[in-house]
Amino acid sequence: MKKFNLILHETTILNFPFMGKLIRRYWYLAIAIPALVFSLSLYHFNHQNNIHKRSVFFSNINEDHTGPTPLMSAVIGDQKSGLTETDIVGILKSLDFQQEFAEIIIENPDFMRLDLSGLNSKEPFDMKAFLSSCNQKVSCIQKRVRGAIFSFVSIKPDHIVTTRFSLEVMTRDHFTTTFLLKEISRYIENSRVKTIKHKIEDQIAVSKQLLKEKKLELQAFNLQGLSEEKKSLEERVSEIKSKIESYNRFFHRLKLDLDLMETKVRETKKASQANIDTSKIIDFQKRKRWEDKIRKLESDIGAIKVVSQKLSSQDEQILAQLTSELKKVQKKLLSMGDRGRAVSSEVQFINRKEGESNFTEFDYKVKKEQYEKTKKDYDSLIAKKEVISKKLTKIDNKIDEIKPSAEYIKLLEEKLVQLRLLNSTVVSDLKFENEFGPKVVFKKLSKVKTLLFSTVSSIVLLLSIVILLYLLDDKIYDKSELEKTFDNLTIIGNTPDFD
Amino acid sequence: MAQPKYNPNKVDFSLKKEDETQGPKSNLKLLNDSTSQKEFKPRNKSNRFFYKVSNHQELFRIGRSFYEDYISGVKSFAISSTGYQTSQQKTILGLACFFDHKDDYKIAIVSDNLQQGAFSDIVSISKTYESSLFGEDYKIKVKSFYNHFDFINLNDLLDLSANQELGEYDSVFDYIVDSYDLVFWDVPELHKIQLDSERYFPMIMKFESISIIVSKKISRQSDIDELQQFFLGYGINMKGLLFEEKNNFEKKVEDIGTNKSDTVIVKKKWWQRIFSK
C-alpha cells in the first residue's frame, strides 16, 4: 500500500517524477523495452502485405427526389419510404445478398483468377487449394466464397453529401479488387431493381386480391339494382311534384273563382228581392228628361255655331234664347242634386240581376263540384309522393351503407393502375458513378501509426513493467524511499565512509 | 578493568563551544602511542593511524544524535544490519571516533569479527592486555587502541557461557557495560543469534538502543522488518535507521573510475552520469 501511495498522485494519477526515478533505476529496461517494441513494430511493418484498395461512389436517388422513379411515384401519389443510411450500409450484411452474389460470381469465367486470401495472410493464394476442403460441395464452396469476398467489401457514407456513399474493396491483389468492385456495384444495382419490382409486384397481387374480395362483397348488396330503382323513384317523385305544382296553381285559382261565384250568387239573390220608392222613380224620370233636353239644346247651339260663320242677328237671338234655355235647365238639374240618379242604376241593376240570377247559381254549382274533385286529386298526389319519398330514403340509406366499400374499390382500381405503371418504369434507387476511384496501394498499419503505436506501447509497457518491478522489488534504493517505507522509524543519517 | 573516565552529568554538552575552544581541526585523528591522550598527533606527521572520513557532515549528524542519547543516559549502543559487517564496523568506528574526538570517554567496541573488515587494521596494531573478571578468577583479552578504544572479542565472552565454573554468565556483560563510558556492540548476523539465542540473550539484554544499517540497493524491506521485529520482541529501543549511500560494489566501481594514486579523475560516461542513481 505504501508503494502504491508512492506511485499514485492525487492530481496526475501517476506520480511522474517518481516514475522518472524508477525508469532511471531500471535504466536497462528503458533501453531494452523501446528497442524491443520498435524492432517488433519495424518487423511487422516490413512484413505487412500491400493492400490494393479501390472505391466507387454511388448515390441514393430515392432520397434526393430528383430521379425519375421517385418523381413519378410522387406524381401518382405513391408514398414510398426509401432506403435509409443504415439500410444502405447494411446491404452487404444481408446473407441473401451475399449468397446470391456468391452463386453468380462462381459462374464467372474470371473467378479462378481471384485472390481471396486474407489481408494479413503471408502465403500465396491458390483457389483450388482454397476450395479443396469443400470436396466439390456447391453449398460449401458458396459459403466459403461468400465469407471471403464480403470480408473485403464495405460501404461507407460520405461525410459531406448525405445521400452519397462509397463502395470500397480491399484485397491483396489489384485484379481482384477491380473485378469485385465492378461486379458488386453492378449486382447492387440489379438487386435493387429486383427488390423494388418484387415489392411492387407483391403490392399488385395484394391489391388484386383485395379488389376481388371487395367486389364480391358489393355484389351481395346489388348496388346497380338499387341505383336503378333509386333513379326510377326519383323520376316518379319529380313527376308527382310537377303535377302537384300544377294542381296547386289550378286549385287556388278555382278557389278564388268559387269564392267570387258564391258572393255573386248571394248578392244577386239579395238584389232581386229589393223594393224601389215611387218618388225616387219620378225624380229619376224628371232628371232623365232634363238631361235629354240639355243634350238637345247643346247640339242645337253647336249646330248653329258650326253652320253660320257670321251670325245674323236672328241667329244670335235664337242662340241667346237657346243658351238661356240651356242655363235654366242646367240650373234645374243642379237644384235636384243626387236625387233620381241612384234609382236609375238600381233599377237597371235589379232588372239586369233578375235576368242573370239563374246563370250565376248554375255556374257556382259547376265550380264547386270542380273544386271538390280537384282537391281530392291533389290530396291523393300528396299521399303518393310521401310513399315514394319514404321508399327513396330507404334506398338512399342502403346505398350510403355500401358507399365506402364502393369508394374503396374505386381507389383500389386506381392504385392498381398506378402500381402497374410503376412496375413497368422501375429503375435502381442506388445510382453508381461510371468512373471508379483511383487505385490505392498501402499497408494496413501505416508508418505513422506504427510509430505512434510503438511509442505509446513502449511507454505503457515500460511504465507497467517498471511499476511491476518496483512493486515486486523489496530493495531500498534511496533515503526518501526509506523514509516513506519505514515512516515509524527515524532515519538517523548516512553511515560514515572512510577513504 | 578500568573504571569509566567520564561522568556524562558533569559535561558541557555544547558542541559548538568545544569547536570554538579547540579551533578548526580534522574530525578524526588517531593518537600515537607516544602521544598523551590530550595531545593529538599532527596529521602530516604520520598517516599510519589516520582515518579520513569522507562524509564529515553525515558523521557529525549521526554522532550528535547518538551523543544526545548518551547525554540522556544511554551508553550501550548496538549497530546491526542485514549482513553488512563491514558497514557495521565502519559505523561503529566512526561513532567511536566522534565520541573520542568529543571528549575523553572510555569506549569499548564488542565484536565477533575483530580480525576482519574495518577493525582488522586497528586491532592489528592495538595492544592486548588481559582484564580480569570477578577478581582474578577469570580473564578476558582486551585490545586497547592507544587508549582511545578497547576492542573486546565477542566470541571470548560467549565462550564463557560454556564455563561451568563461572556462576553468572549474564554478569559478564553487565560488568563490561559498567566498566566503560560507552559500549558499541557490533551485532552479529541475525541467523547466528537465532541459532544460539541462549548464549546471545545476555548480550542482547544489554542493548539500550539499536540502530540498523540499510544498504542502498541491497537491503530488503522484509529483512529489515524481520530484524526490527526480532529486537522489538526483546523490548529493545529502536533508535533508527542508518542509510549506507554507497554499497561496496559502487565503491569498487568508483575506485576503478578514479585513480587516486595518480590524482587523475576519470570522468564518467554520459550513461553512467544519467543512470548513476
Contacts between the chains, C-beta under 8 A, distances in Angstrom:
chain1	res1	chain2	res2	distance
A	21	B	277	7.2
A	24	B	274	7.0
A	24	B	275	5.8
A	24	B	277	5.5
A	25	B	277	7.1
A	27	B	271	7.7
A	27	B	274	7.3
A	27	B	275	3.9
A	474	B	220	4.2
A	474	B	221	4.8
A	474	B	222	5.4
A	475	B	217	5.7
A	475	B	218	6.7
A	475	B	219	6.6
A	475	B	220	5.7
A	475	B	221	7.6
A	476	B	214	5.3
A	476	B	215	7.8
A	476	B	216	6.6
A	476	B	217	7.6
A	476	B	219	5.1
A	476	B	220	7.6
A	476	B	221	6.5
A	476	B	224	7.6
A	476	B	243	7.9
A	477	B	216	6.3
A	477	B	217	5.9
A	478	B	216	6.8
A	478	B	277	7.4
A	479	B	243	5.1
A	479	B	245	7.8
A	482	B	214	5.8
A	482	B	241	6.3
A	482	B	243	5.8
A	485	B	221	5.8
A	486	B	224	7.1
A	486	B	241	6.1
A	489	B	228	7.4
A	489	B	238	6.3
A	489	B	240	5.5
A	489	B	241	5.4
A	490	B	239	7.0
A	490	B	240	3.5
A	490	B	241	7.2
A	491	B	240	6.2
A	491	B	241	5.3
A	491	B	243	6.4
A	492	B	61	7.7
A	492	B	62	5.0
A	492	B	65	5.2
A	492	B	66	8.0
A	492	B	211	6.2
A	492	B	239	6.7
A	492	B	240	4.3
A	492	B	241	6.6
A	492	B	242	5.3
A	493	B	58	5.2
A	493	B	61	4.4
A	493	B	62	4.1
A	493	B	65	7.1
A	493	B	242	6.6
A	493	B	243	7.2
A	494	B	55	6.2
A	494	B	58	4.1
A	494	B	62	7.5
A	494	B	242	7.1
A	494	B	243	5.2
A	494	B	244	7.0
A	494	B	245	5.0
A	495	B	58	7.6
A	495	B	62	7.8
A	495	B	87	5.7
A	495	B	90	6.3
A	495	B	91	4.8
A	495	B	94	7.4
A	495	B	213	5.8
A	495	B	242	5.0
A	495	B	243	7.0
A	495	B	244	4.5
A	495	B	245	7.6
A	496	B	53	5.2
A	496	B	55	6.3
A	496	B	58	6.4
A	496	B	59	4.3
A	496	B	62	7.4
A	496	B	90	6.1
A	496	B	91	6.3
A	496	B	93	7.7
A	496	B	94	3.1
A	496	B	95	7.7
A	497	B	53	6.8
A	497	B	54	4.7
A	497	B	55	5.3
A	497	B	58	7.9
A	497	B	90	7.0
A	497	B	245	7.7
A	497	B	246	6.7
A	498	B	51	5.5
A	498	B	52	6.5
A	498	B	53	6.0
A	498	B	54	6.8
A	498	B	90	6.0
A	498	B	93	7.6
A	498	B	94	7.6
A	498	B	118	7.2
A	499	B	52	4.6
A	499	B	53	7.9
A	499	B	54	5.1
